[in-house]
Amino acid sequence: MRKEQIYLSTIASDAVRVAKEYGVNLEIAEYCTAWNMDEKFAAIDPVVRKKLTHSPRSLLHAPYNELFPCAIDKKARALAAERYRHAIALAKGYGSEKVIIHGGYQPMMYFPVWYTEQSILFWKEFLKEEPGVELVLENVLEEEPDWVLDIIKGVDDPRLRMCLDIGHVNAYSDIPVMDWLERCAPWISHFHIHNNDGTRDQHNALFAGNIPMLEFLHRAEELCPEATVTFELMKAEPSMNWLRENGVI
């Protein structure tokens, strides 16, 4: 795995130090909550810019709280579009190359077919504007890979690709992580990598859970050699040391 493909999420308290030590990059997570783009922006922006001082490249995670691009209500879709435009503008200002976006699927709110159909309509309309960055759609509560793939195939635009989050797969889908990888590989541009015990989304170290991590990483590199990878961990150093010890980096 090449260092220029590797990012550490700034959810890790040691992300900046470890990224500098290992010569890898950062994914900006400060704007996952939208209020950091508004009333808290004056305080957050200089913090983000300081973190990026030693990061040659960056990605930005868009906000996701209360945002539903799959919504049936057009006013809800309009709010999602407004927030994504704001996040994209920030990404351009920071020099970020990709923006990671949650699809918004909620199993108690949407039938899968509604989720797919409404999402396709949203993204086709949204991409009439030129985002200027690549958008990657991340699975969260989706139980089957086709629920995400059908959106990407239906939109049929190279500016919209998939972010495969394997921790979410392990926690929320009965389909094994390796099967998701095999089925989604042609559309994957980015990965979120973290581990858990299968009961909930824990963002554990890479070696702390029941995902066959080394098997996954080697197969992902075979199938998606140009994809970028964010290690989305609460602490980055133990996992980066483990990757080095196992010859992955």
N, C-alpha and C positions, 0 to 999 in steps of 0.2 A: 504494500500500500504506500503510495507516494505521499510525502508530507503535505504537498500542496492540495491534496484531496481531503485532508483531515481538518476538522473543526471541533472545538470544544464549546459547548453551550455555556453561556455566562450564568446559568443557574448554579453552576459549581462555584463554591466560594473561592476555590484556588485556580479557577480557569485561566486568569490572566498570567499568573506566575508560571503555571505548567505549560501553557501555550508558548510562552517565551522560551522556557527551558528546552522544549522539544522542537521548536521551530515550526509550530502548526498555527492554525488560524482560529478565529472566534465566530460563533453564531450569536448574534445579539438577541437576548431574550427579554430585555427590559420592557419591550412594548407588547408583550403577550397580554397585558392588561391595558385597556385603551386609555384609562385616565392618565397614564404616563405620557401620552401624546398630547394631553391637554393641560390641566392645571398643574401637573407635576413636571411638565416638560423642561421648564427652566432649570430645575434641579437635576433631572435625569440626563439631559443632553451632554453637559460637560463630563459627566461620569462615563458615558458611553464613548465619547471621543477620546478620553484619556485611556480607556481600555484598548481602543483600537490602535493606539500609537505603535504598539509592537506587533500588530497583526497584519501581515502583508495583504491578506484577503479577508473578506467577511461575508456573512449571510445575515439576513434579518428574519426573525419570526414575527409574523403579523399577529395582531390581537385576535382573540377568539371568544372572550366572554360575551354572551348574549348576541353573538353574530351568527346568522343563519343564511348563507347564500342559497341554500336549498328551500328557503321559506316560500310558502304559498302566498302570503301577504306581501304585496309589492312594496309596502312601506318598510317592512323588515329587510327585504332585499336591497332597498335603497340605502338603508343604514349600513349594511355590510359593504356595499360598494363604496360608500363614502369613507369608511374606515380603511378599506384596502387601498384606496387611492392615497390616503394620508400615509399609510405604512410604506407604500411604494416610493412616495416622495422622500421619506426619511431614508429609505434604503439607497436611493440614488445619491442623496447628500452624503451618506457615509461611504459610498463606493461599493456597496454590497451587490453581489452578482445574482443572488436568488432570494426570493421571498417565500417563506414557508407558510401555508395557509391550511387551517382545518376545514374540513368539508361541512361540519355542523350537524352531522347525523345524530339524531336522538331517537332511540328505539321506542320510546313511549309517545313520540310525537308524529313520526313519519312511517308510512309503509315504505319499504325499500324502493318500490317503483316510483313513488312520489319523489323520494330523495333524488333518485337518478334523473328523472325527467326535469324537475325544477332546477337542479344543479346545471344541467346542460343548457337550459334556457339562460340562466344567470351568466355562465361563463362565456357563452357565445356573445351575449350583449356586452359584457364587461370588456372583452377582448377586441371590440370594435375600436377601442382606444388603444394606443400603443403603450404598453406598460414600461418598456425600456429595460426590464429585468425579466428573468425567467421566473415563473410562478410554479411552485410545486405543491400539489395537493396531498395532504397528510391524512392517512387513516387514523381514526381514534376508536370509536365505538362500532365501526363497521364489522359485521360478523363474517363477511365473505369478501374475497378480493374483487369479485366481479362488480360489487356495488361501487367501488372506486374506479375500476378499469372501464366500466360502461360510461362513466362520466367523461373520462379522458378520451376514449374512443369516439364518443358522441360529439364532443367539442371539436376534435380532430384539428388541433392547432399546436404546432411545436413549441409555442410559448407556455403551454400548460402541460406539465409532466407530474410524475408521482414521487412523493416522499414516503418510502416504506418505513414505518415505525414498528420495529419488531417487538418492543416492549408492550405496545398496545395490542398487537396481534396475540401475544402470549397471554395477556390478561383478559381479552374480550372476545376472542374467536376460538372456536373449537377446531379450526383448521390449522395444522402445524405451521410454524414459521417457515420451515424449508419449503412447504408447498406454496405458500404465499410468494416466496422468492421466485420459484420456478415459473409460476403463472404470471407474475407481474414484471419480470425482468426487462422485457423490451421497452417498457414505459417508465422505468425507474431512472430518475436523475439524481436523487438524493436519498440518503438513509438517516434515520434517527436510531441510534444503537444504545441500548441499556438493557438490563436484565431484571427479572423478578421471578417470584415463585408460582406464577400463574393465577394467583387469587386477586391481584389488583395491580395497578400501575405504581411501581415502587421506585423506579429510576436507580436501581442498585448498580453496584460495580459490575463490570462485564463478567466476572467470574462468580458472582453471587446470585444464582438463580438456576432455573432448569432449562433455559435456552441453550442448545449445543453451540456455544459461541464461536469456538475455533472453526468448527465445521461450517457454520453460517458465514463467517468472514471470508474463508477461503473460497467458498462457492460464490459468494457475492462478487468477489474480485474476478472470478472466471466469467460470470454472466454479465456483469456491469462494470467493466474495467475503467470507464471514464466517470462513473458516478462519484459524487462527493459524499462525505460521511461526517455526521456530527455525533460525537459521543456525548449523550445528553444525561449527565450524571450529577449527583449531588456533590461528589468529590471526584476530581479528575485524576489526581496523582496515582492512586493505587491501580487504576485501570490502565493508565498509560505505561506504568512500570510493567504490568502484566503483559501488555501487548509487546513490549520490547523483549521481555524474557522469553516469550513464545515465538519470537521471530516474525511477528506481523508487521512491525515497523522497524 
